[in-house]
Every structure is written in C-alpha cells, then in structure tokens.
C-alpha cells in the first residue's frame, strides 16, 4: 500500500506504508505519520498516476518552452 500526501512546499509525494520519514525534492524531511493522507494506492504505478493528477490540478499540465515565451 502506498500513501499520497502533500509536502509543506505544496508538492504531492508518495511513500510506502510503514515508512517513518520521506524526503521531498525541496529538501524537507517529512514525518509520514504527521501528514494528512490524501489517497491510498495499491501499487507504485497507481500512486504515481495520482501524483501526476494532483500536480496537474495545482500547477497545470507540463509543457516545454523557451524562456523568451514565458513573458
């Protein structure tokens, strides 16, 4: 079983059930017991799909572009 939750930075993260601490890509070390569990997934593939959906909801879909087109 995999648990899906959000880091304090806002990024969605998953962890295998029973893990005590998980590191986010922002560098923060999270205590899994203290986090609000958003979803549970049976396997890593479904957990990563849930993560993708949560990230798209918050930040929009990913796309590649050049810096001059961002303005």
HTML snippet that shows the backbone in 3Dmol.js (N, CA, C, O; Angstrom):
<script src="https://3Dmol.org/build/3Dmol-min.js"></script>
<div id="view" style="width:600px;height:400px;position:relative"></div>
<script>
const pdb = `
ATOM      1  N   UNK A   1       0.847  -1.169   0.000  1.00  0.00           N
ATOM      2  CA  UNK A   1       0.000   0.000   0.000  1.00  0.00           C
ATOM      3  C   UNK A   1       0.896   1.236   0.000  1.00  0.00           C
ATOM      4  O   UNK A   1       1.899   1.283   0.713  1.00  0.00           O
ATOM      5  N   UNK A   2       0.531   2.234  -0.800  1.00  0.00           N
ATOM      6  CA  UNK A   2       1.261   3.486  -0.890  1.00  0.00           C
ATOM      7  C   UNK A   2       0.363   4.631  -0.433  1.00  0.00           C
ATOM      8  O   UNK A   2      -0.833   4.649  -0.726  1.00  0.00           O
ATOM      9  N   UNK A   3       0.950   5.586   0.287  1.00  0.00           N
ATOM     10  CA  UNK A   3       0.228   6.740   0.802  1.00  0.00           C
ATOM     11  C   UNK A   3       0.624   7.971   0.007  1.00  0.00           C
ATOM     12  O   UNK A   3       1.803   8.180  -0.277  1.00  0.00           O
ATOM     13  N   UNK A   4      -0.362   8.788  -0.353  1.00  0.00           N
ATOM     14  CA  UNK A   4      -0.110  10.011  -1.103  1.00  0.00           C
ATOM     15  C   UNK A   4      -0.467  11.195  -0.217  1.00  0.00           C
ATOM     16  O   UNK A   4      -1.544  11.234   0.379  1.00  0.00           O
ATOM     17  N   UNK A   5       0.438  12.156  -0.135  1.00  0.00           N
ATOM     18  CA  UNK A   5       0.237  13.339   0.700  1.00  0.00           C
ATOM     19  C   UNK A   5       0.977  14.519   0.080  1.00  0.00           C
ATOM     20  O   UNK A   5       1.710  14.354  -0.895  1.00  0.00           O
ATOM     21  N   UNK A   6       0.785  15.706   0.644  1.00  0.00           N
ATOM     22  CA  UNK A   6       1.461  16.904   0.150  1.00  0.00           C
ATOM     23  C   UNK A   6       2.527  17.346   1.141  1.00  0.00           C
ATOM     24  O   UNK A   6       2.332  17.302   2.356  1.00  0.00           O
ATOM     25  N   UNK A   7       3.655  17.772   0.593  1.00  0.00           N
ATOM     26  CA  UNK A   7       4.717  18.383   1.383  1.00  0.00           C
ATOM     27  C   UNK A   7       4.262  19.789   1.754  1.00  0.00           C
ATOM     28  O   UNK A   7       3.306  20.307   1.177  1.00  0.00           O
ATOM     29  N   UNK A   8       4.932  20.396   2.696  1.00  0.00           N
ATOM     30  CA  UNK A   8       4.623  21.774   3.071  1.00  0.00           C
ATOM     31  C   UNK A   8       4.892  22.753   1.938  1.00  0.00           C
ATOM     32  O   UNK A   8       4.341  23.854   1.934  1.00  0.00           O
ATOM     33  N   UNK A   9       5.739  22.369   0.963  1.00  0.00           N
ATOM     34  CA  UNK A   9       6.015  23.224  -0.188  1.00  0.00           C
ATOM     35  C   UNK A   9       4.880  23.155  -1.213  1.00  0.00           C
ATOM     36  O   UNK A   9       4.827  23.977  -2.128  1.00  0.00           O
ATOM     37  N   UNK A  10       3.970  22.181  -1.068  1.00  0.00           N
ATOM     38  CA  UNK A  10       2.837  22.047  -1.974  1.00  0.00           C
ATOM     39  C   UNK A  10       2.944  20.883  -2.936  1.00  0.00           C
ATOM     40  O   UNK A  10       1.958  20.528  -3.582  1.00  0.00           O
ATOM     41  N   UNK A  11       4.102  20.286  -3.046  1.00  0.00           N
ATOM     42  CA  UNK A  11       4.306  19.183  -3.974  1.00  0.00           C
ATOM     43  C   UNK A  11       3.677  17.904  -3.429  1.00  0.00           C
ATOM     44  O   UNK A  11       3.762  17.619  -2.234  1.00  0.00           O
ATOM     45  N   UNK A  12       3.050  17.146  -4.310  1.00  0.00           N
ATOM     46  CA  UNK A  12       2.480  15.855  -3.929  1.00  0.00           C
ATOM     47  C   UNK A  12       3.597  14.813  -3.871  1.00  0.00           C
ATOM     48  O   UNK A  12       4.482  14.786  -4.726  1.00  0.00           O
ATOM     49  N   UNK A  13       3.539  13.961  -2.853  1.00  0.00           N
ATOM     50  CA  UNK A  13       4.578  12.968  -2.594  1.00  0.00           C
ATOM     51  C   UNK A  13       3.904  11.652  -2.236  1.00  0.00           C
ATOM     52  O   UNK A  13       2.823  11.644  -1.647  1.00  0.00           O
ATOM     53  N   UNK A  14       4.543  10.531  -2.594  1.00  0.00           N
ATOM     54  CA  UNK A  14       4.021   9.250  -2.133  1.00  0.00           C
ATOM     55  C   UNK A  14       5.095   8.498  -1.369  1.00  0.00           C
ATOM     56  O   UNK A  14       6.292   8.712  -1.562  1.00  0.00           O
ATOM     57  N   UNK A  15       4.635   7.613  -0.499  1.00  0.00           N
ATOM     58  CA  UNK A  15       5.530   6.827   0.326  1.00  0.00           C
ATOM     59  C   UNK A  15       4.900   5.465   0.574  1.00  0.00           C
ATOM     60  O   UNK A  15       3.678   5.341   0.662  1.00  0.00           O
ATOM     61  N   UNK A  16       5.734   4.459   0.683  1.00  0.00           N
ATOM     62  CA  UNK A  16       5.233   3.139   1.012  1.00  0.00           C
ATOM     63  C   UNK A  16       4.737   3.150   2.452  1.00  0.00           C
ATOM     64  O   UNK A  16       5.350   3.766   3.325  1.00  0.00           O
ATOM     65  N   UNK A  17       3.636   2.473   2.690  1.00  0.00           N
ATOM     66  CA  UNK A  17       3.074   2.414   4.037  1.00  0.00           C
ATOM     67  C   UNK A  17       4.093   1.792   4.984  1.00  0.00           C
ATOM     68  O   UNK A  17       4.735   0.795   4.653  1.00  0.00           O
ATOM     69  N   UNK A  18       4.235   2.389   6.165  1.00  0.00           N
ATOM     70  CA  UNK A  18       5.186   1.890   7.144  1.00  0.00           C
ATOM     71  C   UNK A  18       6.485   2.676   7.186  1.00  0.00           C
ATOM     72  O   UNK A  18       7.278   2.516   8.114  1.00  0.00           O
ATOM     73  N   UNK A  19       6.711   3.523   6.193  1.00  0.00           N
ATOM     74  CA  UNK A  19       7.910   4.359   6.180  1.00  0.00           C
ATOM     75  C   UNK A  19       7.728   5.479   7.207  1.00  0.00           C
ATOM     76  O   UNK A  19       6.650   6.065   7.307  1.00  0.00           O
ATOM     77  N   UNK A  20       8.774   5.770   7.959  1.00  0.00           N
ATOM     78  CA  UNK A  20       8.683   6.774   9.012  1.00  0.00           C
ATOM     79  C   UNK A  20       8.936   8.177   8.466  1.00  0.00           C
ATOM     80  O   UNK A  20       8.186   9.103   8.774  1.00  0.00           O
ATOM     81  N   UNK A  21       9.984   8.344   7.659  1.00  0.00           N
ATOM     82  CA  UNK A  21      10.333   9.655   7.113  1.00  0.00           C
ATOM     83  C   UNK A  21      10.491   9.572   5.605  1.00  0.00           C
ATOM     84  O   UNK A  21      10.950   8.564   5.067  1.00  0.00           O
ATOM     85  N   UNK A  22      10.105  10.647   4.933  1.00  0.00           N
ATOM     86  CA  UNK A  22      10.220  10.731   3.475  1.00  0.00           C
ATOM     87  C   UNK A  22      10.788  12.092   3.114  1.00  0.00           C
ATOM     88  O   UNK A  22      10.357  13.104   3.669  1.00  0.00           O
ATOM     89  N   UNK A  23      11.740  12.139   2.202  1.00  0.00           N
ATOM     90  CA  UNK A  23      12.312  13.402   1.750  1.00  0.00           C
ATOM     91  C   UNK A  23      11.584  13.883   0.507  1.00  0.00           C
ATOM     92  O   UNK A  23      11.294  13.102  -0.400  1.00  0.00           O
ATOM     93  N   UNK A  24      11.293  15.170   0.474  1.00  0.00           N
ATOM     94  CA  UNK A  24      10.691  15.806  -0.692  1.00  0.00           C
ATOM     95  C   UNK A  24      11.820  16.338  -1.569  1.00  0.00           C
ATOM     96  O   UNK A  24      12.948  16.495  -1.102  1.00  0.00           O
ATOM     97  N   UNK A  25      11.525  16.612  -2.823  1.00  0.00           N
ATOM     98  CA  UNK A  25      12.539  17.165  -3.719  1.00  0.00           C
ATOM     99  C   UNK A  25      12.963  18.568  -3.287  1.00  0.00           C
ATOM    100  O   UNK A  25      14.022  19.040  -3.700  1.00  0.00           O
ATOM    101  N   UNK A  26      12.158  19.243  -2.464  1.00  0.00           N
ATOM    102  CA  UNK A  26      12.520  20.579  -1.975  1.00  0.00           C
ATOM    103  C   UNK A  26      13.574  20.497  -0.873  1.00  0.00           C
ATOM    104  O   UNK A  26      14.169  21.511  -0.506  1.00  0.00           O
ATOM    105  N   UNK A  27      13.808  19.292  -0.343  1.00  0.00           N
ATOM    106  CA  UNK A  27      14.816  19.106   0.681  1.00  0.00           C
ATOM    107  C   UNK A  27      14.251  18.883   2.071  1.00  0.00           C
ATOM    108  O   UNK A  27      14.985  18.513   2.987  1.00  0.00           O
ATOM    109  N   UNK A  28      12.967  19.103   2.237  1.00  0.00           N
ATOM    110  CA  UNK A  28      12.355  18.923   3.552  1.00  0.00           C
ATOM    111  C   UNK A  28      12.165  17.442   3.855  1.00  0.00           C
ATOM    112  O   UNK A  28      11.765  16.671   2.983  1.00  0.00           O
ATOM    113  N   UNK A  29      12.450  17.051   5.081  1.00  0.00           N
ATOM    114  CA  UNK A  29      12.238  15.676   5.531  1.00  0.00           C
ATOM    115  C   UNK A  29      10.906  15.654   6.277  1.00  0.00           C
ATOM    116  O   UNK A  29      10.721  16.376   7.256  1.00  0.00           O
ATOM    117  N   UNK A  30       9.990  14.825   5.807  1.00  0.00           N
ATOM    118  CA  UNK A  30       8.629  14.785   6.336  1.00  0.00           C
ATOM    119  C   UNK A  30       8.419  13.545   7.198  1.00  0.00           C
ATOM    120  O   UNK A  30       8.877  12.455   6.853  1.00  0.00           O
ATOM    121  N   UNK A  31       7.733  13.716   8.308  1.00  0.00           N
ATOM    122  CA  UNK A  31       7.319  12.582   9.124  1.00  0.00           C
ATOM    123  C   UNK A  31       5.965  12.138   8.588  1.00  0.00           C
ATOM    124  O   UNK A  31       4.972  12.854   8.717  1.00  0.00           O
ATOM    125  N   UNK A  32       5.931  10.966   7.993  1.00  0.00           N
ATOM    126  CA  UNK A  32       4.734  10.487   7.298  1.00  0.00           C
ATOM    127  C   UNK A  32       3.537  10.404   8.243  1.00  0.00           C
ATOM    128  O   UNK A  32       2.419  10.709   7.826  1.00  0.00           O
ATOM    129  N   UNK A  33       3.729  10.009   9.484  1.00  0.00           N
ATOM    130  CA  UNK A  33       2.622   9.898  10.448  1.00  0.00           C
ATOM    131  C   UNK A  33       1.903  11.219  10.673  1.00  0.00           C
ATOM    132  O   UNK A  33       0.707  11.237  10.963  1.00  0.00           O
ATOM    133  N   UNK A  34       2.633  12.334  10.541  1.00  0.00           N
ATOM    134  CA  UNK A  34       2.064  13.647  10.805  1.00  0.00           C
ATOM    135  C   UNK A  34       1.384  14.281   9.588  1.00  0.00           C
ATOM    136  O   UNK A  34       0.730  15.317   9.715  1.00  0.00           O
ATOM    137  N   UNK A  35       1.532  13.674   8.429  1.00  0.00           N
ATOM    138  CA  UNK A  35       0.989  14.239   7.195  1.00  0.00           C
ATOM    139  C   UNK A  35      -0.470  13.812   6.996  1.00  0.00           C
ATOM    140  O   UNK A  35      -0.877  12.728   7.415  1.00  0.00           O
ATOM    141  N   UNK A  36      -1.238  14.679   6.355  1.00  0.00           N
ATOM    142  CA  UNK A  36      -2.622  14.353   6.016  1.00  0.00           C
ATOM    143  C   UNK A  36      -2.596  13.492   4.747  1.00  0.00           C
ATOM    144  O   UNK A  36      -2.127  13.939   3.701  1.00  0.00           O
ATOM    145  N   UNK A  37      -3.093  12.280   4.842  1.00  0.00           N
ATOM    146  CA  UNK A  37      -3.095  11.346   3.718  1.00  0.00           C
ATOM    147  C   UNK A  37      -4.235  11.718   2.774  1.00  0.00           C
ATOM    148  O   UNK A  37      -5.400  11.740   3.171  1.00  0.00           O
ATOM    149  N   UNK A  38      -3.888  12.008   1.522  1.00  0.00           N
ATOM    150  CA  UNK A  38      -4.880  12.394   0.520  1.00  0.00           C
ATOM    151  C   UNK A  38      -5.481  11.190  -0.190  1.00  0.00           C
ATOM    152  O   UNK A  38      -6.683  11.155  -0.457  1.00  0.00           O
ATOM    153  N   UNK A  39      -4.639  10.200  -0.498  1.00  0.00           N
ATOM    154  CA  UNK A  39      -5.085   8.998  -1.210  1.00  0.00           C
ATOM    155  C   UNK A  39      -4.256   7.811  -0.752  1.00  0.00           C
ATOM    156  O   UNK A  39      -3.172   7.958  -0.188  1.00  0.00           O
ATOM    157  N   UNK A  40      -4.800   6.632  -1.014  1.00  0.00           N
ATOM    158  CA  UNK A  40      -4.061   5.392  -0.829  1.00  0.00           C
ATOM    159  C   UNK A  40      -4.075   4.659  -2.159  1.00  0.00           C
ATOM    160  O   UNK A  40      -5.079   4.673  -2.870  1.00  0.00           O
ATOM    161  N   UNK A  41      -2.962   4.020  -2.494  1.00  0.00           N
ATOM    162  CA  UNK A  41      -2.845   3.304  -3.765  1.00  0.00           C
ATOM    163  C   UNK A  41      -2.299   1.905  -3.503  1.00  0.00           C
ATOM    164  O   UNK A  41      -1.513   1.693  -2.579  1.00  0.00           O
ATOM    165  N   UNK A  42      -2.721   0.968  -4.320  1.00  0.00           N
ATOM    166  CA  UNK A  42      -2.301  -0.425  -4.156  1.00  0.00           C
ATOM    167  C   UNK A  42      -0.864  -0.660  -4.621  1.00  0.00           C
ATOM    168  O   UNK A  42      -0.153  -1.471  -4.030  1.00  0.00           O
ATOM    169  N   UNK A  43      -0.425   0.044  -5.680  1.00  0.00           N
ATOM    170  CA  UNK A  43       0.922  -0.173  -6.202  1.00  0.00           C
ATOM    171  C   UNK A  43       1.556   1.147  -6.611  1.00  0.00           C
ATOM    172  O   UNK A  43       0.900   2.189  -6.615  1.00  0.00           O
ATOM    173  N   UNK A  44       2.830   1.093  -6.952  1.00  0.00           N
ATOM    174  CA  UNK A  44       3.582   2.301  -7.263  1.00  0.00           C
ATOM    175  C   UNK A  44       3.078   2.965  -8.546  1.00  0.00           C
ATOM    176  O   UNK A  44       3.149   4.188  -8.665  1.00  0.00           O
ATOM    177  N   UNK A  45       2.577   2.197  -9.497  1.00  0.00           N
ATOM    178  CA  UNK A  45       2.075   2.784 -10.743  1.00  0.00           C
ATOM    179  C   UNK A  45       0.825   3.626 -10.504  1.00  0.00           C
ATOM    180  O   UNK A  45       0.703   4.726 -11.044  1.00  0.00           O
ATOM    181  N   UNK A  46      -0.083   3.125  -9.717  1.00  0.00           N
ATOM    182  CA  UNK A  46      -1.282   3.907  -9.435  1.00  0.00           C
ATOM    183  C   UNK A  46      -0.953   5.100  -8.531  1.00  0.00           C
ATOM    184  O   UNK A  46      -1.590   6.147  -8.646  1.00  0.00           O
ATOM    185  N   UNK A  47       0.021   4.961  -7.641  1.00  0.00           N
ATOM    186  CA  UNK A  47       0.441   6.089  -6.807  1.00  0.00           C
ATOM    187  C   UNK A  47       1.051   7.196  -7.655  1.00  0.00           C
ATOM    188  O   UNK A  47       0.769   8.373  -7.429  1.00  0.00           O
ATOM    189  N   UNK A  48       1.877   6.840  -8.620  1.00  0.00           N
ATOM    190  CA  UNK A  48       2.488   7.860  -9.477  1.00  0.00           C
ATOM    191  C   UNK A  48       1.447   8.529 -10.375  1.00  0.00           C
ATOM    192  O   UNK A  48       1.582   9.710 -10.694  1.00  0.00           O
ATOM    193  N   UNK A  49       0.426   7.803 -10.782  1.00  0.00           N
ATOM    194  CA  UNK A  49      -0.660   8.401 -11.571  1.00  0.00           C
ATOM    195  C   UNK A  49      -1.448   9.412 -10.728  1.00  0.00           C
ATOM    196  O   UNK A  49      -1.816  10.479 -11.220  1.00  0.00           O
ATOM    197  N   UNK A  50      -1.701   9.081  -9.480  1.00  0.00           N
ATOM    198  CA  UNK A  50      -2.389  10.009  -8.567  1.00  0.00           C
ATOM    199  C   UNK A  50      -1.538  11.267  -8.375  1.00  0.00           C
ATOM    200  O   UNK A  50      -2.066  12.379  -8.367  1.00  0.00           O
ATOM    201  N   UNK A  51      -0.225  11.091  -8.222  1.00  0.00           N
ATOM    202  CA  UNK A  51       0.686  12.223  -8.074  1.00  0.00           C
ATOM    203  C   UNK A  51       0.600  13.130  -9.298  1.00  0.00           C
ATOM    204  O   UNK A  51       0.511  14.350  -9.162  1.00  0.00           O
ATOM    205  N   UNK A  52       0.625  12.539 -10.493  1.00  0.00           N
ATOM    206  CA  UNK A  52       0.534  13.333 -11.726  1.00  0.00           C
ATOM    207  C   UNK A  52      -0.740  14.160 -11.755  1.00  0.00           C
ATOM    208  O   UNK A  52      -0.709  15.343 -12.093  1.00  0.00           O
ATOM    209  N   UNK A  53      -1.854  13.544 -11.405  1.00  0.00           N
ATOM    210  CA  UNK A  53      -3.136  14.258 -11.420  1.00  0.00           C
ATOM    211  C   UNK A  53      -3.158  15.399 -10.408  1.00  0.00           C
ATOM    212  O   UNK A  53      -3.642  16.488 -10.717  1.00  0.00           O
ATOM    213  N   UNK A  54      -2.641  15.161  -9.207  1.00  0.00           N
ATOM    214  CA  UNK A  54      -2.602  16.206  -8.186  1.00  0.00           C
ATOM    215  C   UNK A  54      -1.705  17.366  -8.612  1.00  0.00           C
ATOM    216  O   UNK A  54      -2.041  18.530  -8.392  1.00  0.00           O
ATOM    217  N   UNK A  55      -0.564  17.046  -9.222  1.00  0.00           N
ATOM    218  CA  UNK A  55       0.346  18.093  -9.684  1.00  0.00           C
ATOM    219  C   UNK A  55      -0.287  18.918 -10.809  1.00  0.00           C
ATOM    220  O   UNK A  55      -0.133  20.139 -10.846  1.00  0.00           O
ATOM    221  N   UNK A  56      -0.998  18.254 -11.726  1.00  0.00           N
ATOM    222  CA  UNK A  56      -1.661  18.970 -12.815  1.00  0.00           C
ATOM    223  C   UNK A  56      -2.773  19.862 -12.295  1.00  0.00           C
ATOM    224  O   UNK A  56      -2.967  20.964 -12.808  1.00  0.00           O
ATOM    225  N   UNK A  57      -3.512  19.407 -11.283  1.00  0.00           N
ATOM    226  CA  UNK A  57      -4.562  20.237 -10.690  1.00  0.00           C
ATOM    227  C   UNK A  57      -3.986  21.508 -10.091  1.00  0.00           C
ATOM    228  O   UNK A  57      -4.569  22.584 -10.219  1.00  0.00           O
ATOM    229  N   UNK A  58      -2.845  21.380  -9.439  1.00  0.00           N
ATOM    230  CA  UNK A  58      -2.258  22.526  -8.745  1.00  0.00           C
ATOM    231  C   UNK A  58      -1.460  23.432  -9.679  1.00  0.00           C
ATOM    232  O   UNK A  58      -1.563  24.656  -9.590  1.00  0.00           O
ATOM    233  N   UNK A  59      -0.667  22.841 -10.573  1.00  0.00           N
ATOM    234  CA  UNK A  59       0.267  23.630 -11.378  1.00  0.00           C
ATOM    235  C   UNK A  59      -0.049  23.655 -12.872  1.00  0.00           C
ATOM    236  O   UNK A  59       0.616  24.363 -13.627  1.00  0.00           O
ATOM    237  N   UNK A  60      -1.044  22.901 -13.307  1.00  0.00           N
ATOM    238  CA  UNK A  60      -1.333  22.813 -14.738  1.00  0.00           C
ATOM    239  C   UNK A  60      -0.498  21.724 -15.371  1.00  0.00           C
ATOM    240  O   UNK A  60       0.399  21.168 -14.736  1.00  0.00           O
ATOM    241  N   UNK A  61      -0.789  21.421 -16.614  1.00  0.00           N
ATOM    242  CA  UNK A  61      -0.061  20.347 -17.278  1.00  0.00           C
ATOM    243  C   UNK A  61       1.331  20.827 -17.663  1.00  0.00           C
ATOM    244  O   UNK A  61       1.553  22.009 -17.926  1.00  0.00           O
ATOM    245  N   UNK A  62       2.246  19.895 -17.688  1.00  0.00           N
ATOM    246  CA  UNK A  62       3.624  20.228 -18.013  1.00  0.00           C
ATOM    247  C   UNK A  62       3.820  20.385 -19.509  1.00  0.00           C
ATOM    248  O   UNK A  62       3.229  19.656 -20.306  1.00  0.00           O
ATOM    249  N   UNK A  63       4.638  21.322 -19.871  1.00  0.00           N
ATOM    250  CA  UNK A  63       4.989  21.519 -21.266  1.00  0.00           C
ATOM    251  C   UNK A  63       6.368  22.152 -21.320  1.00  0.00           C
ATOM    252  O   UNK A  63       6.809  22.781 -20.358  1.00  0.00           O
ATOM    253  N   UNK A  64       7.046  21.986 -22.442  1.00  0.00           N
ATOM    254  CA  UNK A  64       8.372  22.553 -22.612  1.00  0.00           C
ATOM    255  C   UNK A  64       8.280  23.787 -23.494  1.00  0.00           C
ATOM    256  O   UNK A  64       7.565  23.794 -24.496  1.00  0.00           O
ATOM    257  N   UNK A  65       9.003  24.823 -23.116  1.00  0.00           N
ATOM    258  CA  UNK A  65       9.041  26.059 -23.885  1.00  0.00           C
ATOM    259  C   UNK A  65      10.366  26.756 -23.613  1.00  0.00           C
ATOM    260  O   UNK A  65      11.157  26.301 -22.787  1.00  0.00           O
ATOM    261  N   UNK A  66      10.601  27.845 -24.299  1.00  0.00           N
ATOM    262  CA  UNK A  66      11.812  28.623 -24.065  1.00  0.00           C
ATOM    263  C   UNK A  66      11.478  29.811 -23.165  1.00  0.00           C
ATOM    264  O   UNK A  66      10.320  30.214 -23.060  1.00  0.00           O
ATOM    265  N   UNK A  67      12.492  30.362 -22.523  1.00  0.00           N
ATOM    266  CA  UNK A  67      12.296  31.432 -21.546  1.00  0.00           C
ATOM    267  C   UNK A  67      11.687  32.696 -22.165  1.00  0.00           C
ATOM    268  O   UNK A  67      10.920  33.397 -21.504  1.00  0.00           O
ATOM    269  N   UNK A  68      12.020  32.994 -23.427  1.00  0.00           N
ATOM    270  CA  UNK A  68      11.515  34.211 -24.050  1.00  0.00           C
ATOM    271  C   UNK A  68      10.001  34.164 -24.286  1.00  0.00           C
ATOM    272  O   UNK A  68       9.383  35.212 -24.473  1.00  0.00           O
ATOM    273  N   UNK A  69       9.400  32.990 -24.280  1.00  0.00           N
ATOM    274  CA  UNK A  69       7.946  32.866 -24.497  1.00  0.00           C
ATOM    275  C   UNK A  69       7.147  32.915 -23.205  1.00  0.00           C
ATOM    276  O   UNK A  69       5.916  32.915 -23.251  1.00  0.00           O
ATOM    277  N   UNK A  70       7.811  32.958 -22.052  1.00  0.00           N
ATOM    278  CA  UNK A  70       7.124  32.985 -20.772  1.00  0.00           C
ATOM    279  C   UNK A  70       6.558  34.352 -20.427  1.00  0.00           C
ATOM    280  O   UNK A  70       5.662  34.440 -19.588  1.00  0.00           O
ATOM    281  N   UNK A  71       7.037  35.397 -21.029  1.00  0.00           N
ATOM    282  CA  UNK A  71       6.600  36.749 -20.697  1.00  0.00           C
ATOM    283  C   UNK A  71       5.342  37.118 -21.365  1.00  0.00           C
ATOM    284  O   UNK A  71       4.848  38.230 -21.181  1.00  0.00           O
TER     285      UNK A  71
END
`;
const viewer = $3Dmol.createViewer("view");
viewer.addModel(pdb, "pdb");
viewer.setStyle({}, {cartoon: {color: "spectrum"}});
viewer.zoomTo();
viewer.render();
</script>
